[in-house]
């Protein structure tokens, strides 16, 4: 959780999505958005939000250097 709380993204359809992280048995993490705010995290450094223009669903994308 960030300094002011978890990362919240509001889509153009005015729906709120909270960022979550799943780390399985491997070292890689999977990030996903959910409408549930429980255990939400802050936006990790080096990532940006991209919204699907058709569905309005957010996804994470690595920032280009």
C-alpha positions in Angstrom: 0.0 0.0 0.0 1.3 3.4 -0.9 1.7 6.5 1.3 -1.8 7.7 0.6 -3.4 4.3 0.1 -3.6 1.8 -2.8 -3.5 2.8 -6.4 -6.9 3.4 -7.8 -7.7 3.9 -11.5 -10.9 5.4 -12.7 -11.8 4.4 -16.3 -13.5 6.6 -18.8 -16.6 4.6 -18.0 -16.3 6.0 -14.4 -15.6 2.5 -12.9 -12.9 2.3 -10.2 -10.2 -0.5 -10.4 -7.6 -1.3 -7.7 -4.2 -2.7 -8.5 -3.2 -6.1 -7.1 -0.1 -8.3 -7.2 0.1 -12.1 -7.3 3.4 -13.8 -6.7 3.3 -17.6 -7.1 6.1 -20.0 -6.5 8.3 -18.3 -9.1 10.1 -15.0 -8.8 7.9 -13.1 -11.3 4.9 -11.1 -10.2 1.6 -10.8 -11.9 -0.2 -7.5 -11.7 -4.0 -7.3 -12.2 -6.9 -4.9 -11.6 -9.9 -5.7 -9.6 -13.0 -3.8 -8.3 -12.1 -5.1 -4.8 -9.9 -2.8 -2.7 -8.8 -5.5 -0.2 -5.0 -6.0 -0.3 -4.5 -3.5 -3.2 -1.0 -2.1 -3.8 0.6 1.1 -5.1 1.7 1.4 -8.7 5.2 -0.1 -9.0 8.0 2.1 -10.4 8.7 1.8 -14.1 5.1 0.8 -15.0 2.3 2.9 -16.6 -1.5 2.4 -17.1 -3.0 1.7 -20.5 -6.7 1.6 -20.9 -8.3 -0.6 -23.6 -10.3 1.8 -25.8 -13.1 -0.7 -26.4 -13.7 -2.2 -23.0 -12.3 0.5 -20.7 -10.3 -2.1 -18.7 -6.9 -0.9 -17.5 -3.7 -2.9 -17.9 -0.1 -2.3 -16.9 2.7 -1.7 -19.4 6.4 -1.2 -18.8 7.5 2.3 -19.5 9.8 2.8 -22.4 13.2 4.1 -21.5 
